[in-house]
């Protein structure tokens, strides 16, 4: 079971809370309908105790938009972020809004100094979210299979608080 976060976060348009079983069931069903791999990825995160999972909801309707997962890395000082929105909610800035708020929470309340993201080069929406959330492109990363190149992004606590207003 993932790490617990008791606080609910809010932005102008979103509510962000710890993912609960009902959210998980809804997301897996919807993600499996359109994106099987991402549904399986969510299952893997849900079963991992070194993961912090957030559900993203519209403030006005409580409709689930997607999720953000923060995987605690081996050194326990960094987290890797993943996000997924249901297809009907992409392109509206929700992911950027959520990431900024979550970064602020992590850097302000948890003992992590850096958050990274590895994004497939073909996923232009993904790397634009990383950049617009304040992350810096640090170069390419080659996965273990040596055939997949990913774009590597990061943001550290000092940069976040110096550059980002959330």
C-alpha distance (Angstrom), angle and dihedral (degrees) to the residues before:
residue distance angle dihedral
X1 . . .
X2 3.83 . .
X3 3.80 126.7 .
X4 3.82 112.4 -79.3
X5 3.80 123.6 -115.0
X6 3.78 111.2 -177.1
X7 3.80 98.3 -174.4
X8 3.79 122.8 90.5
X9 3.79 115.4 -142.2
X10 3.79 126.6 -151.2
X11 3.76 136.5 -163.2
X12 3.78 130.1 179.0
X13 3.83 91.8 -80.4
X14 3.80 106.1 12.7
X15 3.76 144.5 65.1
X16 3.80 113.9 -153.8
X17 3.78 119.5 -164.9
X18 3.76 140.0 156.7
X19 3.78 110.4 -75.0
X20 3.82 112.0 -104.4
X21 3.80 130.4 -163.6
X22 3.82 94.1 -94.5
X23 3.82 91.2 51.8
X24 3.79 89.7 48.1
X25 3.80 92.6 51.9
X26 3.83 92.1 47.8
X27 3.81 94.2 47.2
X28 3.79 95.9 45.9
X29 3.79 90.3 50.4
X30 3.83 93.1 48.2
X31 3.79 95.9 39.9
X32 3.78 91.9 47.7
X33 3.79 88.8 54.1
X34 3.80 92.4 58.6
X35 3.76 108.7 11.0
X36 3.79 114.7 26.2
X37 3.81 95.0 -179.5
X38 3.80 92.8 54.8
X39 3.79 91.5 50.4
X40 3.78 89.4 54.2
X41 3.81 89.9 45.8
X42 3.82 89.5 55.1
X43 3.81 90.1 50.8
X44 3.81 89.9 52.4
X45 3.83 91.1 50.1
X46 3.79 92.1 46.7
X47 3.79 91.8 55.1
X48 3.83 94.3 47.5
X49 3.81 118.8 91.8
X50 3.81 91.7 -156.8
X51 3.79 92.7 64.6
X52 3.79 130.7 92.8
X53 3.82 109.9 -154.0
X54 3.77 125.1 -163.1
X55 3.79 129.0 -171.1
X56 3.80 116.0 -144.7
X57 3.81 115.5 -144.7
X58 3.79 134.3 176.4
X59 3.81 107.9 -110.1
X60 3.81 95.2 -139.8
X61 3.80 99.0 48.7
X62 3.83 106.2 16.9
X63 3.82 86.9 -127.8
X64 3.81 112.4 158.4
X65 3.82 111.7 -117.2
X66 3.78 101.1 177.7
X67 3.78 142.2 -73.3
X68 3.80 144.0 -84.4
X69 3.79 120.8 -147.0
X70 3.79 124.1 -164.5
X71 3.80 112.3 -164.2
X72 3.80 114.7 -158.3
X73 3.80 107.7 -131.6
X74 3.80 126.0 -135.8
X75 3.79 95.9 -95.0
X76 3.85 90.1 56.1
X77 3.82 89.8 -136.3
X78 3.81 98.0 86.7
X79 3.76 137.7 50.2
X80 3.78 130.3 -156.9
X81 3.79 115.9 -142.4
X82 3.78 129.3 -144.6
X83 3.76 128.2 176.1
X84 3.74 137.9 -176.9
X85 3.78 130.0 -174.4
X86 3.75 123.9 -166.4
X87 3.82 106.1 -103.1
X88 3.81 95.0 -110.0
X89 3.84 90.3 61.4
X90 3.80 101.1 49.2
X91 3.78 122.0 111.2
X92 3.82 97.0 34.1
X93 3.82 99.9 96.7
X94 3.81 93.9 -107.6
X95 3.81 94.0 126.4
X96 3.81 92.9 50.9
X97 3.80 91.6 47.5
X98 3.81 91.2 49.2
X99 3.80 95.1 45.3
X100 3.80 93.5 52.0
X101 3.79 91.3 50.6
X102 3.80 93.0 45.7
X103 3.82 92.2 47.2
X104 3.80 88.7 52.5
X105 3.79 90.7 50.6
X106 3.81 94.1 47.3
X107 3.79 95.0 46.8
X108 3.80 93.7 41.8
X109 3.81 100.2 43.1
X110 3.79 110.7 19.2
X111 3.79 129.2 59.4
X112 3.79 99.0 -111.9
X113 3.78 124.0 120.9
X114 3.79 101.2 -170.7
X115 3.80 140.7 30.5
X116 3.79 121.0 -162.2
X117 3.79 135.7 -171.2
X118 3.79 130.9 -164.1
X119 3.78 112.5 -157.6
X120 3.79 129.3 -173.8
X121 3.81 109.1 -111.2
X122 3.78 90.8 -125.6
X123 3.79 92.7 55.5
X124 3.81 99.2 87.3
X125 3.81 92.6 168.1
X126 3.79 89.7 54.3
X127 3.78 96.6 52.0
X128 3.80 91.9 42.6
X129 3.81 89.1 55.2
X130 3.82 89.8 50.3
X131 3.82 92.2 50.6
X132 3.80 95.5 42.9
X133 3.80 90.0 48.7
X134 3.80 88.5 60.9
X135 3.79 99.8 -97.4
X136 3.79 119.7 138.9
X137 3.79 124.6 -133.7
X138 3.80 106.5 -117.5
X139 3.81 100.4 179.9
X140 3.77 137.6 -86.4
X141 3.78 126.4 -41.8
X142 3.79 122.8 -155.8
X143 3.79 114.3 -146.7
X144 3.80 123.3 -133.2
X145 3.81 92.2 -93.6
X146 3.85 87.7 62.8
X147 3.80 91.3 -138.2
X148 3.80 101.3 79.7
X149 3.79 117.9 75.8
X150 3.77 116.3 -164.3
X151 3.78 130.6 -171.6
X152 3.82 110.9 -117.9
X153 3.82 118.8 -142.5
X154 3.79 131.0 176.1
X155 3.77 143.6 176.1
X156 3.78 126.7 -170.0
X157 3.76 129.9 -153.7
X158 3.82 95.9 -104.4
X159 3.79 93.8 48.3
X160 3.78 91.0 48.5
X161 3.78 94.8 52.9
X162 3.82 92.9 41.1
X163 3.81 97.1 47.9
X164 3.79 111.9 20.4
X165 3.76 127.6 72.8
X166 3.80 109.4 -164.8
